[in-house]
Structure formats: C-alpha cells, structure tokens
C-alpha cells in the first residue's frame, strides 16, 4: 500500500495521514506500507512528532514500513527532509543518517520516545537544562514549565493506558516561541471519558475533559485537576496555546483579549490516540527571570 505524504505536514494535515494508515479500530490498513516522502515540502514540529510516533507504532506492531525519499535534498533553506534528518527521524527508523553532516539542531531537542515512568528524569536531566540554555534563564525559573510538561505526561498516561509517548520540541528565538508536541497511540481521551459520559461525541468529550473538577476516576491520581491546570498554566499564565487531537475530537485553547478561549470541533480525520501541541511565549519566562534577579533594597 502506497502512502504519499502531503506537501505540508502539520498538526492539521497529520490526521489525514493517520486515517490513510490506521483504521478506527487502531489497526494498520495494510501489512506492507510504502511511505513516499518525495512530495513533502514543509513539516512542522507537530508533524515530526506524529510521524515518529506512527513509525514507532508500526515497528511495535511488526508491520513492514518502507521509506522512499528523494536522493537529492537539502538545497532549499527549509528543506523538510534535512529537517527530519537533523531531528533523528531517519537514524531512528532506518538506522542511518541520510546525510552524514546531519546533526540535532541547537534549537531543537532530539525526537525520541519516552516512557512515562522515565519522564521525570528526562524533564530534569535533558529538557529543562536544554531550555535553560536556549532562552538564557535559570533552571528554577522554568519550574512552571517543568510541572506543565509533567502534567501532560500524567494526563496522557491516565487517559490512554500507554506506557510510552513520542516527543519533539523546538525553540524559535526570533519569535520568542517554544513549541513542543507529545503523541501516543493509546485509546484516547474521548474513549476514556465515555466510560462515564456515554452520550458524548469526541469533541464534547474533550471539552468536558478540560473543565475544572471533572474526573473519570481512572486512577487514584486523576482528581480532575490535570488538563484544566495545564490550560491555566500554558494559556493564561504563559499567554500560549494548546491544541489537542484525540479520536475525531479537536480542542484548541488560546489566549484572546486577556482571557482563555476554548473551541472544539469534530475532525474528518481520525487520530488513533492523543496528540498535544503546545506553544509558549518565552519572552514572559525571560521577564520573570529578570524580575527575580532584581535586588530588593530596604532603606
């Protein structure tokens, strides 16, 4: 079965790719898949995370996935194949770099799978030191970001029952934006919520999942604070945005006119699990760090 990647692979088009490969029972549509990267013209960090998760999942399912890519690439400034090669995607799934000069870019953290049990050590040992160096702030200033990403891991685990997720992050210094995305192919948030609210569609289930105090009681830790707290931290405090796609449901939380605006919709494409894309305004973090450095004089 031939799968042609779209010209633009972002958080909007990635669900179309998933629908080509995976059915609604979360099974591959073919035992042998050929992925054609030749038409790919642009890819976002969200696309890298989802693509990495898809190939990892196919490997776990022991389905053969062949990659066809252009032999000549990297000549354009924003070449998506070179970007993928630098992220570690081809090294991970082909066993080699397409270009021996490819390296993880300083503004990115390598595409990787993280077990939820090891997420704490990854945050403390890799992500926070990397981000601290990127935006030139003290690690203690990033405590809220640390907690925020930890909540993402906890909530995906609680709702999906998977033990592993895929993550990729990039800092855009010229825009003062940190973007990171996490994906797994568990049962998804709507599936879990319908255990207690059977009448809800996927979009309605996502909307309920972020309401303060709501809980499915799926774990002792799931006390109804996770996703609501995450949105308050990322969107309200950091003036950022959150995009969640699970099943056919999509939820967007944005900072608009000094308040949080949440919108939900049903997608024509199916995401087999949970995908979160988070954007944070790093200038606010820098301001906090500078404020902490100011000395208080008592006269």
N, C-alpha and C positions, 0 to 999 in steps of 0.2 A: 504494500500500500504506500503510495507516494504522498508525502505531506509537504506542501510548499509553504515556507514561512512567509508571512505578509511583508510588504515593503517596509511597514512601520510596526515594530513590536513594542507596544507599551501596555499600560495597565488596562486600556480599553480594548485593544485587539487581542490580548492574550487569551481571553475567554473563548474567542473563535478558534484559536489554535487548539485549546484543550478539548473543545467539542469535536474537532476533527479526529482526535486521537483516542479519547476516552468516552465511554457511554455513561448513561445516568446511573448505572449500577457500579460505576467506578471500575470498569474493566476495559483493557485495551481493545480497540475495534479490530485490530489485526495482530497476528502473531509476529509478522515481519513488517517493520516500518522503515521507510526511507525518507529522511528529512533533507529537503533541498534548501540550502541557505543562499543560493545564488541571487535571489531577488531581494534579499534583505538590504534595506537602505538606511535604516535607523533603528536603534534599540535603546530603550531606557533602562535604568537600574531595575525597574519593576519587571521588565522583560527578561533580564538576565536571571533574576531570582526564580521566576516561574519556569523558565526553560531549564535551569539547573535542577529544580525540583522534579520536573517532568522526566528528565533523563535518569535521575536517581531512582525514581519510582519504577520506571521501565526495567532498570537493571535488577531491582529487587524482585520484580515480577518475572524475571528471566525471559523478557521479550527482546528479540534482536532489534536494535536500532542502528541503522546505517546513516552516516552523515555525509552529505555531498556539499562541498564548499568550493568557491572559486579559487583557482590556483594562484591567481594574482590578486592581491588586495593590499590595503594599507596606504594607497597613494593619496586618497582623499583625507582631509583633516579629521573628519569624524567617521572614519570607516568602522562600521559595526562589527565586521569580522575581526579587525585588530583589537577593538574594544573587548570583544568576547575572549580573544586570545589572552589579552592582558589580565582579564578577570580570573583566569584559571579554568574557564569552562572546558576548553578543548583538552587541556592537560589532564583534567579530572576524568573526562569521558572518552577520550581517545588514547590517553596515556602519553601524549607528547604535545609540545607546542607547535603550532603551525609555522611560527616564525621564531627562530632561536633567540631573537632580540626581545621578544615579548616579556614584560615584567609587570607585576602588580603595580598600578599607578599609585603615587603617594597620596592622592586624594581619594583613593578607594580602599576598602578592606576586602580581602580576597573572598570570592564566592566559596561558600562552604556549608556543609551540613553540621548541625549542632544538635546533640541530644539534649533534651530538656533537663536531664539530670546534671549535665555539664554546663548549662547556660550561665550559671552564676560565675564560675571560674573564667568562662570566655569573656563575659562582660568586664570583670575586674582585671583580668590579665591581658586582654587584647583590645577590646573595643574602646573602653574608657581611656587608656593610655594613648591610643591612636587618635581619638577625637581631641584629647587634650593638646596633643602636639599640633593637630591640624588648625585649631582655632586659637591656639596660644592662651589657654586658660588653665587654671589649677584643676587638678582632678576632683577636688572636693566641690568645685563649682558645678560639676556635672552630676551631682548626686540625684537630682530630679530626673535626669535623662537615664541614669542607671536604673532607677526604680521604674521608670516608664517602660523601658525595654523588658525588664524583668516581668512586668505585668502582662506584656504581650505574650511572652513565652508561657506564663502561667495560664492565661486565658485560652490560648490555642490548645494547650495540653488538656485543659479541663473540658473543652468542648469537642475535641477531636479524638482523644484517647490514643493519639500517635506518640511515639517516644522521640521523634526526630523531626527537625524542620530545616529549611534551607534559608540562608540569609545573605544579603549583599547590601553594601552601603557605599555612598559617595558623598563627599563634601564639595559643594560648588562655591569656592571662596569669592568669586566675583559677584555672586548673587546672595551671599550670606545664607545659604540654604544647606541643611543636612537632610539627605533623603535616604531612608533605608526601608527595605521590604523583607517580609518574612512569609514563607509559604509552607503549608504541609498538605498532604492528601488524605487527611482523616475523614471522619463522617461529616464534618462541617458544623457550624453554629446552628443553622436552622433545624437540622435533623435532631440535634440535642434538645433544642427548645421545644420542639413539637411533642416531646415526651410529656410536657406539662401543659402545652397550649396547642392541641392537635389541629385547631381550625386555621392557624396562621399560615400564610404563604411565606416564601423565603424572605421577601423584603420586609414584611411585617414582623417576622421573627427577629431579623437584625435590628429593627427599630426598637423592639422590646428589650433586646439584649443589652442595649446601652443605657437603659433607664436606671436611675439610681434605686438601689434596693432590690432589683429583680435578681432572682437566682433560680437555677434549675435544681439546686441541691445535688449536683453531680459529684461533688467532692466536699469533704469537710472544709476545705479552704475556700470553696466557692460561696461566698456570703453576699454576693450581689454588689460588690464594690468595684470589681476589676475594670470592665470596659468603660463604665461611667467615669471612674477615676482617671483612666487613661485619656479620655477625651478632655476632661477638665485640665489635665496637666499639659497635654500637647497643644490643644486648640486654644484654650482660654489663657493659660499662663504663658505659653511659648509662641502664641499667635501663629500656630502651624495648621496643618490639615491632616486628616486621616481618611483613607479610602479602604473599605472592607468589601471583599467579594467572597461570598460563600454560597455554593449551590447556584441558584438563579438570582440570589439577592445581592444588591449593591447598596452600601451605605456610605455617604460622604459627610464628613463633619468639617466645616470651615469656619474661620473667624471673619465675620462680616458685620460691619457697623458696630464694633465694640461688643459683639455677642457671638455665641456659638449658633451656627445654622446647620441643622441636620436634615439631609434629604435622603430618601430611599427610593429605589426603583427595582423593577424586575428586568433582568438581562435576557437577551435572546441566546446568549452563550452560557454554558454550564461550567462552573469552576469546581472541580472534584475535591473539595476540602475547604481550607480557609486561606485567604490571601490578604495581607495588610500592607499598605503602602503609606509611609509616614513622612511628612515634611516638617522641619522645624527651622525657625528663624534663628540662626546662630548669633546674630547681632545682639539679641536680647540676652543671650548667655554671656556674651563678652561684656555687656554693660553691667550685668550682675557681678562679674568677676572684678571689674574695675571699681565698682562700688564697694566691694569687700576689702579692696586694697586701701581705701581711704582711711586715714587715721582719724580717730576721734580725740580732739583736744579738750581738756577740761581746764578752764581758767579760774 
